[in-house]
Amino acid sequence: SSSAGAGGNGEGAGSLPPPPLDAGALTSLLRIVSRNPNLAEKYRRHLNKIQAEDVPIDIKPVNPPDIFSTEQQEPKQLFWVRARGYIGDTDMKVHCCVAAYISDYAFLGTALLPHRQYNVKFMVSLDHSMWFHAPFRADHWMLYECESPWAGESCPVPGHQAGTRGLAV
């Protein structure tokens, strides 16, 4: 279980990384990773399948971790995220549902960063809770921070926050 709350790092919009300029960020990242000559063929096929599917969200990592390293890394990641396409000024519940869908993206990968030495074969996100503090648009860029302060006994405890224009959402 985890929660979403305050946006950014609480220091205001001036300390946030700039939002991305390109919309095809996830596709570009997958293309770069799939070209790595050290990538096993079964993973290359899986990445090609992901690229072929229509993913309904844009995700751009801020300083992404080295995914090929087996060294322990800090269990914290920042992503710029948004829904692809126009959602519009509809019921706020629609934007909340889209944000909940987006929020499930990085839980497990972030929790595993300090435990890269283990060969994890299967992971699943069971549930998480979210609190929304202000109106927002899920089809506009939001800074999504995912952190896992603890993981043990086969159970990580990730938490995340999202914000837009320096405001908590």
C-alpha positions in Angstrom: 0.0 0.0 0.0 1.2 3.5 -0.7 0.0 7.0 -1.0 0.2 10.0 -3.3 0.3 13.5 -2.0 2.4 16.6 -2.1 3.9 17.5 -5.5 7.6 18.0 -6.3 9.9 18.4 -3.3 7.9 21.1 -1.6 10.4 23.8 -2.5 8.3 25.4 -5.2 8.3 25.4 -9.0 11.7 26.9 -9.3 13.4 23.7 -8.0 11.6 21.3 -10.3 13.2 19.8 -13.3 11.8 21.3 -16.5 9.0 19.4 -18.2 9.9 17.4 -21.3 9.6 18.8 -24.8 9.1 15.6 -26.7 5.9 13.5 -26.5 7.3 10.1 -27.5 9.6 9.8 -24.5 8.7 6.2 -23.5 9.0 5.0 -27.1 12.4 6.7 -27.5 13.6 5.1 -24.2 12.4 1.7 -25.3 14.1 2.0 -28.6 17.5 3.0 -27.0 17.3 0.1 -24.5 16.3 -2.5 -27.1 19.4 -1.6 -29.2 21.8 -2.4 -26.4 24.0 -5.3 -27.6 24.1 -6.8 -24.1 20.3 -7.2 -24.0 19.2 -10.8 -24.0 17.0 -11.7 -27.1 14.0 -12.6 -24.9 14.0 -9.1 -23.4 14.5 -7.5 -26.8 11.4 -9.3 -28.1 9.4 -8.2 -25.1 10.5 -4.5 -25.5 9.6 -4.7 -29.2 6.1 -6.0 -28.2 5.7 -3.1 -25.8 6.7 -0.6 -28.5 4.1 -2.1 -30.9 1.2 -1.7 -28.4 -0.5 1.6 -28.0 0.5 2.8 -24.5 -2.0 5.5 -23.4 0.5 7.5 -21.4 3.6 9.5 -22.0 6.5 8.9 -19.5 9.8 10.7 -19.5 12.3 9.7 -16.8 14.3 12.4 -15.1 17.9 11.0 -14.7 16.9 7.4 -15.3 18.9 4.7 -13.4 21.2 2.4 -15.3 18.9 -0.5 -16.0 21.8 -2.8 -17.0 23.7 -2.4 -13.7 23.6 -4.9 -11.0 24.9 -2.3 -8.5 22.6 -1.1 -5.8 20.9 2.2 -6.6 18.9 4.7 -4.6 15.2 3.7 -4.5 13.9 7.0 -5.8 12.9 8.0 -9.3 11.3 11.1 -11.0 9.2 10.9 -14.1 7.3 13.4 -16.1 3.9 11.8 -16.9 0.7 12.6 -18.7 -2.1 10.9 -20.5 -1.8 10.8 -24.3 -4.4 12.8 -26.1 -7.0 15.3 -24.9 -9.2 14.5 -21.9 -10.6 18.0 -21.5 -12.5 19.8 -18.8 -14.6 16.8 -17.9 -15.5 15.5 -14.5 -12.4 15.6 -12.2 -13.0 11.9 -11.4 -11.9 11.1 -14.9 -8.5 12.9 -14.4 -8.2 11.1 -11.0 -8.8 7.7 -12.6 -6.1 8.4 -15.3 -3.7 9.6 -12.6 -4.3 6.4 -10.6 -3.6 4.3 -13.8 -0.3 6.3 -14.4 0.7 6.0 -10.7 1.1 2.2 -10.9 3.9 2.6 -13.5 7.0 2.8 -11.3 6.3 1.2 -7.9 8.0 -2.1 -8.3 11.0 -1.0 -10.4 11.8 1.7 -7.9 11.6 -0.7 -4.9 14.0 -3.0 -6.6 16.8 -0.5 -7.3 18.7 -1.2 -4.1 18.2 -5.0 -4.6 19.6 -5.3 -8.2 21.8 -8.2 -7.2 18.8 -10.5 -6.9 17.2 -12.3 -9.8 13.6 -11.4 -9.4 11.3 -13.4 -11.7 7.9 -12.1 -10.8 6.4 -8.9 -9.3 2.9 -7.7 -8.8 1.4 -4.5 -7.4 -1.6 -5.4 -5.2 -3.0 -2.1 -4.2 -2.3 1.5 -3.3 -4.2 4.5 -2.0 -4.2 8.0 -3.4 -5.3 11.4 -2.0 -5.9 14.3 -4.4 -5.3 17.7 -2.9 -6.1 20.1 -5.8 -7.7 20.0 -9.3 -5.3 19.0 -12.1 -5.3 17.8 -15.7 -4.0 14.3 -16.3 -3.4 15.2 -19.9 -0.9 17.9 -18.9 2.7 17.1 -17.8 2.9 16.2 -14.1 6.1 15.5 -12.1 5.8 12.0 -10.5 8.1 11.1 -7.7 8.3 7.5 -6.6 10.4 6.4 -3.6 10.7 3.1 -1.7 12.0 3.8 1.8 11.8 0.2 2.8 11.7 -3.3 1.2 12.0 -6.6 3.0 10.4 -10.0 3.5 9.1 -9.9 -0.1 7.2 -6.7 0.5 8.3 -3.2 -0.6 6.7 -0.1 0.7 6.8 2.5 -2.1 5.3 5.9 -1.9 4.8 8.5 -4.5 3.9 12.2 -5.1 2.7 14.1 -8.1 2.6 17.8 -8.9 2.1 20.2 -11.7 3.4 23.8 -12.0 4.8 23.4 -8.5 1.5 22.5 -6.9 0.6 19.3 -5.2 -2.1 17.3 -6.9 
